[in-house]
Amino acid sequence: MTRTRRDGLYLLLIGTALFLILSVAFEKSSPAAMQDFRVLYNPARCLLQGCDPYNEREVLRTARAQGRDRPSDTAVVRQIVTRYIYPPTTFVFTVPFAMLPWGPAHVLWMTFTVGSMILASFLIWNLGANDAPILSGVMVGFLLVNCELIVISGNSAGIVVSLCVVAVWCFLQDRFVPAGILCLAVSLAIKPHDAGMVWLYFLLAGGVYRKRALQTVVAFAVLSLPGLLWVWHVAPHWFQEMRANILAFSVHGGLTDPGPAATAANGPGMLTNLQAVFSVFSDDPRFYNLATYLVCAPLLLVWIFVTLRSRASPATVRLGLAAIATLSLLPIYHREYDAKLLLLTVPACAMLWAEGGLIGRVALSLNLTGFVLTGDLPQALLVGLLYHPHSSATGPSAQAAAAGLAFPAPLILLIISIFYLWVYFRRSIPDTRLSAMAPGSSQ
């Protein structure tokens, strides 16, 4: 191990230590500790008892029978922990935790979350360390220090993103491939909107990567089919019920509403999708959804075109994953925990930085800005400055506060995705032309 590589590892270890200390301290003092794990635990426990996990009343009755309905829960919190919106495929991962009493189950979940995030951080540092070990250590360590909210709430994004990153490392390094396939399959089963576009990259990239993507589909089907059939047997109308639960959260001022009214109703919570930006100008789903799709669709089409036309090389794979990891956070509902997918931009940033020049400096500047604006600690500071729960929801000052909360994360993610897509296009298309001109080519 070289001296610079060792220094980069030390920086990552410092970030890991701070992450552990802050996570444990905040989790013990937070009134909303493990709230998002309750979202998964209660319905899975309900399913084990033969109840409908998508029926709000049955989930609440199960929770009360087990003494897990907290008197301090507000109406919003009770709605969150009883209206199940995850697909039935998630039960393949959550039912084993629900077999345990709440105490051991939530400790095991928190341990698995922390362990998987640390493992993913070290693996992604390993991918970037060959080019810029110290820089990779700083970026990954900083991102890890800003992941406390995932541990405090018990949100599944920590496990989903971590398993997705582990799978990427396994596929790119061609090591522990069965473990990588299993990790990506579980990630898809829990939150397909987080890992789905990463899986799509491997499918479109062709060659051995397409083989890995198809193997992941088979593993996903084998893991998910029993749970899906189980849910269908217990709750034949689960799809309609899940859709009704999603719509209940999507009403004006609801939990997933990207408009300014949601902040006034539910308190601060950083969305990363572009609807949050456009809703400040017009709080109408027909406007902000259409505007978001008009921005994201051309970028996605260009990314698909470049991925299909390019040859999969270490450089293009890094750039392609960096572009889609950020772009996937923009068109549909995502929050700041999902933005930890920015880990997948670290190898591309390290590569461009090691090459030197203006592009490397721009990559570093954008990445660091993105890490800051989607980080838990900077976000808490921003909310403390701008969020006033008892202030009027109208007027210039309220609009300015709404814009200050809504704009930073989606806009920096949009800029980062455009930048990496541009570099991806520049690096990939010339490769295609050269390969066509090579001796023995059919063109």
C-alpha angles and dihedrals in degrees: 000000000000123000094251091049090050091049091051090051091051091053090051090049090053090052090048092052092050090047091054095046095047094043095053093043095049095042092057094049100039118103089208095053114154092357094140091047088057086058088063101031100053098052092043089052089048091052091051088057093051095257129133106264091199094055110094095206095050093048091049091048090051092049092049092048088055093045093246098122103102117215088217093061114118122218089261093051092047089052091050095052097044105039103077115207102167119106119257089252088074092071091074086073103030102045093071089057091046090056087070127071115263096260099057092033097058093042090051091047092051091047092050091047094051094042095049092047092051091047092049091049093053092046094050089047087053090056093051098038095079089066105028114359098173094045091047090050092052095048097044092042092051092049091048092052087056096055100085094112091064092055094042095051097033091229114179092229090084092061095036096052092042094052089047091053091047089053091050091052092049093050096044094045093039090227130126088004096169089054090050092051091050092048094051092045092053091045090054091047094056104036113005091174089063101045101023098088092047088054089048090056092058090046093053096040091071129203118063091345091062088050089054091050092052091047088052090054090054092049090047091053093047092049098041105039097075092051092046092052091046092053092045090054095048097037113021091179095049095125094057090045093049090049090050090051091051091049090050089060093043098060119115106291092011127138096267096035107121093203127105091255090068092062092052092047103040106022127244121334122152116234119197099196118101093240087080090062098045093044090067088066095042123004092210120116091215090059104039095041093049092046091050093050092047089056099041102038096066091047091050092048091051090049091051091048093050093045092052093046100043131081114242106247129155090262098046093045091055093047094045092051092045091052096048095041090063097034092053090062094062113061102048139032114303134148134204094276089061089052089074082090082089084088086082090064094061098082091049092047092049091050094051092044092052090053090058128210134093096309091057092050092048091049092052093046093050094045094050091046090050092049091051097046093048096040122113098231097047089044091053089052092049092049091049090054099043110022117090110169095195098046124104116278092220137058134064095289092051091048091049091051091048091051091047090055098039105040110055103064101041094042096050090046089052091051092047092049092049091048095051091042090054093050090044090054093047093049098041107043095054088052089056093050093048092050089052090053095047120114111275094024117141091229 
